[in-house]
Amino acid sequence: METNELYLQVFREMLSKQDIRVTFPTLEGVDINKLMDSIYYRALNRIKGYIQDDSLSDPECFRKIEQVICTLEDLGSSGGGRHDF
């Protein structure tokens, strides 16, 4: 075993026993209601719904994937050359 590998193993073990605290000191004034109403959140929520729908057949799934691409395009994100069909 190389010294670096041993070092990483010991370091990982040490870190695994530490408390983790995440803070965002410059994140202030976030209005959760505004976020939930934002067009981006609604678009992501629609996309998630398409992906999680296990009841779809393959053709239906294809149509939902098409809806995902169209949703992105509605937000100004190009589907690229693969969506020129």
N, C-alpha and C positions, 0 to 999 in steps of 0.2 A: 504494500500500500504506500502510495506516495505521501509525502508530508502534507501537501496541499489537501489531499483527500481526507486525511485524519483531522486536519485543522477544520475543514468544512463540517465534518461529522460532529466534532466537539462543539463547534459554533452553533450548528443547528439544534443540538441537544440543549445547549444553554438558552437559546432563544425560545425554544418550545416551552420553557418553564416561566417565561416572563409574561406579565400583563401587557396587553396592547391597548393603547388609547389613541384614537384618531381624532384630531381636531382640525378645524378649518378657520383659523383666526381671522382671515379677511373676508369670510363669507358672512355677510350681514344683510338683513332686510329681505330675506327670501320669502316671498309670499307664496305659500304652498297652494293656495287657491288659484293664483295666477298660473302657476306651473301646471296644475291639473287641467286648466282650461286652455292651455297653449296648444296651438296647432300641431306642434311637434309631439307633445305627449299623446294627443288624440291619434295621430298617425301611428306612433309606436304601439299604442293599444290596439288599433285595428290590425296591424301586422302580426302582433302576438296572437290575436284571435284566429287569424288565418292559419298560422303555424300549428296551433294547438288543437285544431279541429280534426280529431281522429276519425270522424264519421265520413270523411270525404273519400270518394273513389279517386283513382288516378286522374281521370279527365277533370273532375271537380277540383282536385288539388292543383292541377295545372292552371285552371282558371283563377284560383286564389293566388297562386304565385304571380300571375299576370296582374292581379289587383295590387299586390305588394309593389310591383314595379311601377304601376300607374300612380300609386300613392306617393312613391318617392319622386316621380316625375312631377306630380302636382305641387310638390314642395320645391321644385327647381333642381332636383338631382337627376341627371341624365341616366337613362338605362344603358347608354352606350350602344355600340354597334350590335350587340347581341339582342337588342330589342327592336331591331329594324326588320320585323317579319310581319 
